[in-house]
Amino acid sequence: MTDKNSIDAFMRGIPKAELHLHIEGSLEPELMFALAHKHGVKLPYASVEELRNAYQFDDLQSFLDLYYAGAAVLRDEDDFHALTMAYLKRVHADGVVHVEIFFDPQTHTERGIAFATVIDGIRRALADGEREFGITHRLIMCFLRHLDAADAMRTLEQALPYKDAIVAVGLDSSERGHPPSKFEAVFSRARSEGFLAVAHAGEEGPPAYIIEALDLLKVARVDHGVRCEEDPALVQRLVQDRMPLTVCPLSNVKLRVVERMQDHNLKRLLDRGLCVTINSDDPAYFGGYMFANFQAAQRGLDLSREDITQLAANSIEASFLRAAEKKHWQEKIREFVAA
């Protein structure tokens, strides 16, 4: 094998967890067209190719506009099952052993789809995926930050009967102008109900948003967080607290957070001792699933086998798996590296 083939096999094979994945963002054009046909939904694109060619984004908002339009084809429980199963099949081939999936109920409930329809389809697929592929899972319900806090609170109320299925709440959608503090009361209520908390912060928003997520929302993980470097004291705090960052390299390039992969700070953050992980975010739109993200980061930042091993180990450490499960997978990573 060439060196590239060798490192690719290593990256694909090493056991890893994905902790930052929007299930609606795994909707591939082929499935979008199939579901549009099933439900008689007219898409503003003539073909799969034309739709895929539309995936050129100037920023987060230009992506979100297309993302929400695409989600309109998801109508019944079987649609959400098909969407989730397609994702699990893909990441199984990438060496993913555990997933922590975001879903956005407000994207669906505001167009008349029942909360139960969304979560029942996703849960059924996660159970099928565990049986078929051995992939364990946790489910994270995100609030859309461009909507108001009252809407988020209503969504939290809808989720209470599903406490056994949802491990945490999160915060996503347009970051600019929507600081974590806007949702402090919602997250306080969620934590009192037993949910863990995560939040998108420091992608397009400033380091201050990361600090708010930590201090006001009491998050256990920061999603993205790449702008933390602009505040040295914050970086030191993240290192000291071993606060995980769920970084999404291809997404950051596609949405112009960085211009080129070579400009990404993932390697610097890793070298500084932060608990950085690699994830795919919205893989159907951003050019790749887990392996593609590892490969792009490895090529662009000259990541070593030691770096890849650390990233995989970090993903298990940062997960919401139980201590015994984390220990099991850390041992499997050591065995894989030794072999």
N, C-alpha and C positions, 0 to 999 in steps of 0.2 A: 504493500500500500504506500502511496505517496504520503508525505507529511499532512497534506490537507485532508486526504481521505481518512487518515488515522485520527486526526483531531476531530473530524466530523463524526466518525463512529463513536468516539469517546463522548462527545457532547450529546449525541442522540441516545446513547445507551445509559448514561449515568442517571440513576433514579433522582427525580426532581418533583417539586410541587409548583403548580401555577396558582398565584394568589391575587392576580389582578386581571380579570377576564369578564367583560360584559357579554353575557350570553347573546343579547340582541346584536352585538357587534361581531358575532360569528356567522351571521346570516349571509351565506355566499350567494352571488347573483343567480346561480342555477336554481337553488332552492327558492329564492325570492320569486323567480318567474314561475316555478311550479306551483307555489302557493297562491300567487296572483291568479293563475289560470283556474285553480281549484275554486277560488272564491269569487271569480269574475271581477277582480280588481284591475283597473287600467293603470299600468305603469307608464311614466313619461319617457320610456326608453324603448326602442324598437327591438333590441336584442341584448343577450348577455354581454356581448362584446362592447356594445355602446354604453351599457351601464358600468361595466368595469372601467372603461375609459373615462368615466365621470369622476373616478376616485382620485382627483387631483385637488388638494386642499390648500387654502392659504393660511388657515388657522383652525382653532378648535371649533368655532361657530360654523364655518363653512362645511366641516365634516358633520356636525350635529344636524344641520338642516337635511342632509341626505339620509343620515342614520334614522331620524324620526319618520321620514317618508317611507323608508324601507320597512320599518317595523309595522306599518299599516297592513301588511299581508298576513300578520300573525293573528289568527282569529279564534281558533278552537284549541282544545287541549292537545290534540294530536299534532298540531303545528308546533307547539312548544316542545313536545316530546321529540319530534323529528329534528328540530333545531339543536336541541341539547345532545341528542345521540350522535348527530353528525360531528359536533365538536369533540365529543369523547373519543370517537373513532380516530380522528385526526391526531389528538394529543397522545393517545395510547402508542401510536407509531413514533412519537417523539420522546418516549421514555418518561412521560409524566405518570406518576403513581398516585397523586393526590391533587384535587382541584378545589379551589374556594371561589365559587362563581357569584358574580354580581347579577342581580336582575332588577329591572326598573318598573315596578308595578304601575306607577303613574303614567308611563308611556302608553299603557294599555287601558287602564281604568278610565282615563279621561276620554277615550273613544268608545266606551261602553262595554269593554271586555271585563268580565268578572275577575276579581282578584283570585278566586279559587281556580278558574280556568288556567291562569298563568302558572300558579305555583304547583298545581296538580300535574300539569304536563311536564314541567321541569323535574319535579321530584320523581315521577315515574321513570323518566329517562336516567336520572342519577342512580336509582336503584338498579335498573337494567344494566347500566354501565359498570356498576360495581360487580354484578354477577358475571358479566361477559368479559370485562377487561381487568377486573381487580382494582379499579381506580376508586379510592375513597373520596369523600366529598364533604364540604360544608357549603351552606347557602347564605349569602349576604344580600339583604334588601337595601337598595340605595334610594335615597331621596333626591329628586331633581332640584338642584339649587336655584334654577331660574324661576321656579314656582315659589309661592310664599310658604312661610313656616306653618301656617294653618293647614294648608294642603298636605304638608308632610305629616302633621300630627294626625290628620284623618287617615292617612295611609298607615301610620303606626297602629292606630286603633284596628284597622282591617287586618293587620298582621298578628294581633294578639292571639287569636285561636290557633295560629300556626307556630307557636313558640318552640314546639318540639322539632320543627323543620328548619328554622332560621336561627343561625348562631349569632349574627351580628347585623348592625345597621351601618350604612355607608352614605357618602355624599358625593354626587357626581354631576355631570352636565356643565354648563357654562361657568367657569370659575371667576372671570373678571367681574367685579362689582357685586359678587355674592360671597362675602366672607363667611367662614365657619360660624362666627358669632351670631349670624342670622338664625341659626338652628340650635342655639345652646339649650333652649327649653325642651325641644324635641328630643335631643340626645340625652338630656338629663332624665326625661321620662323613660326613654328606651333602656337606659342603663338600670333604672329602678325596676324595670320589668325583666331584667336578667340578660339583656342583649349586650354583647361586646360592641365596640365601636371602632370604625375605621373612617378615613375621609380622604378624598382627593385634595391635595394642597401643594402649592409650590410647583405646579406645572406651568400655567400661565400666570397664576397669582404670585405675589411676592412672598418672601420668607415669613413675613408677619402672619400670613395665613397658616403656615405650618405651626407657628407658635400658638395661634388661636386654637387650632385643631388639638394640640397637645394639652393646653391649659383649660380650655372651655369645653371641648367635646370629650376630653379624656380618652383619646384614641389609643388603641393597642398597636396600630400600624399606620404609617403615612403612605397613601397611594401617590405615586410619582415622587414628589419631594426634591426634585433635581435642582431647584433654585435655592436650596438651603445653603449652598456654597457662598452666596452673597452675604451671609451673616456668619462670620467665624465663630461667634459664641454659640450660635444655634448648632453648627456642625459639631462643636465640642460636646454640647448637650446630647445630641443624637448618638454620638460615639459612647459617651459615658452611660447613657440609659439603654444602650443596645436596642434603640428604636428602629424597627425594620422600615425600609423604603421599598415599595414595590415599583421598580423602575421598568419602563416599557420602551426599549431602544428604538424600534422601528416606528412606533407611534410618535416619539419625540422628533424624529427626522421628518416624518410625513406631515406633521402639524407645525413644522417650523419652530419648534422649541429650540432645536439646534439645526444648523444648516446642513451639516454632514455628520455621518457616524464618527468620523475622525475627531470631531469637535466635542463629542459627548463626554460628560464627566464621570461616567460609570466607573471606569478604571481608577480614576483619582479618588473617588469616594470609597471604593473597595480598599485601596491602598491605605487610606486614612483610618480604616478600621470600622467603617459603617456597615451595618447589617443590610447590605444591598441585595436585592433579588432581581432576576430577569423574568419578564412576563410579556404577554402579547396584546393586552388591552382590548382592541377591536380588530381581531386578525383578518377578517374578511375585507376590511377597508384599508388596512395599513401594510399589507404585503407579506403577511406570514404569521404562522403559529409559533410555538415555543422553539422548535429547532431553528427556524429561520431567524428568530431574534438572537439566539445564542450564536448562530453562524455569522450574522451581520456584525454583532458586537465583537466577536473573536477576530474577524478579519479587519474591522475598522480600528480596533484598539489594541491589536496584537495580544489578546488574552492568552495566558499560559494554561497548561493543564491544571496547575495549582489554583489559578484564578477560577477556572470552570468548576473545580471541586469545591472551592469555597462558596461559589454562587449556589451550587446545588445544596450544599450543607445549610447555607443561610435560608434557603427556601423551606426546608423542613423545620429549622429552628423558629422561623417567623410564622409558621402555620398555626392553626387552631387545633391541631391534633393533640391528643392526650400525651402525657409524658412518655408512657410506655411505647406508644406508636412512633413518637419522634425518635426514641432510642433505637427502635427496630430499623427505621430507615437510615439513620446515621450510620448504623453498623453495615447496612447493605451498601451504602455509598463507599465506606472504607473497603469492603470486600471487592466491590467493582473496581476501585482504583488499584488495589493490590493485584488484581488479576490481569 
